[in-house]
Amino acid sequence: MNWFYLAMAILAEIGATSALKSTQGFSKLLPSVLTVIGYGAALFFLSLTLRTIPMGIAYAIWSGVGIVLISAVGWLAYDQKLDAPAVAGISLIICGVIVLNVFSKATAH
């Protein structure tokens, strides 16, 4: 269940961050409410994850996967451009998450 909770934390964070763009400085009610609920859910599920996965590993995966996926949302939904250095950096983040999961003895498998 720990990896399920981490996946839920990531999805909630992506939803909240996507809604955050639409809040226009928290002046729009619905996107603002979605943002607050999404970040609350993300932190709740992340806290459940921390029962079994070490804090540094869980946070690295949560933030790394979140960065990659929110970059994809920005590119697809908001037509934000990703240049070659951005794609290279995102690729390095993906590699880092893979290294943590495949080679690190610090993760809880």
N, C-alpha and C positions, 0 to 999 in steps of 0.2 A: 504493500500500500504506500510505502514511502515515496516511490517513484511516481505513483499516481498523484499523490498530494503535491509533489514538485511540479508535475505537468499542469495541474489545476492552478497552482500559484503563477506559473508562467502565462497560462492563458488569461487569467484574470488581470495580470499586469499588462498584457498586450491590449486587452479590451479597455482598461482604464487609460492607458497612454494614448490609444487611438481616440477615445472620447475627449481626452484633455485638449487635443488640438481644436476641437469644436466648441470648447467652453468659452472662448474669446475672453480670457482673463476671468473666468468664473462669472461671467455676466449672463450666460445662457443656462437656465435652470436644469433642463433634462440632461445635457451632456455633463454638467457639473455633478449632478446626483450620481450618474453612471460612473464618473471618475472616482468619486469618494467611495462608492460601494465596491467598485472594482479593485481599488488599492486596498481597501479593508479586507476583501476576500483573498487577495494575493498574500497579504501579510498573515492572515489566518492560516492559509494552507502552507505557507512557508514555515510557520511555527510548528505545524504538525510534522513537516518534513524533518525539522531539526531534532525530533525525538530519536531518529536513527541515523541520519546522515550528518557527518561533521559540518559545522557551521560554515567554514571556509569553502568546502567543496560544494555544499548546497547553494551558497550565495554565488559562487563562481559560475555554476551551471545555470542558475536562475537568471543572473544578469547577462551572461554570455548568450544564452539562447534567446532571451528577451531582446537583446540588442539586434541580433540577426533577424528575428521575426518582425520586430517593429520597423526595422529598415526596409524589409520586404513590403510591409503594409504601407509605409510612406511612399515607396516606389510605385506600388500597384494602385493604391486608393487615392493618393494625393499627388501623383505624377511628380514626385521629388526625384531628382536626378542623382545617380550614383556614378561618380567618376572612377577611373582605374584605381587610384589610391584608396578610395572608400571600399571598393570591392576587395582589394588586397587585404585591407584591415579586417573586414568582415570575414574573409577566408581564414585569416590567422586566428580570429576568435573561435570559429568553428573547429579549427585544428586543436586549439587549446582545450575546448570542451571534450573532444574525442580523446585526447591524451589523458585528461583527468579520468574519464570513464573506463578507458581500456587499459591503461598502464599503471595508474596510481593505486597503491595499496591503501590509501586513505579513504577511498569511497566504500560505501556499504553495498555490496552486491548481493 
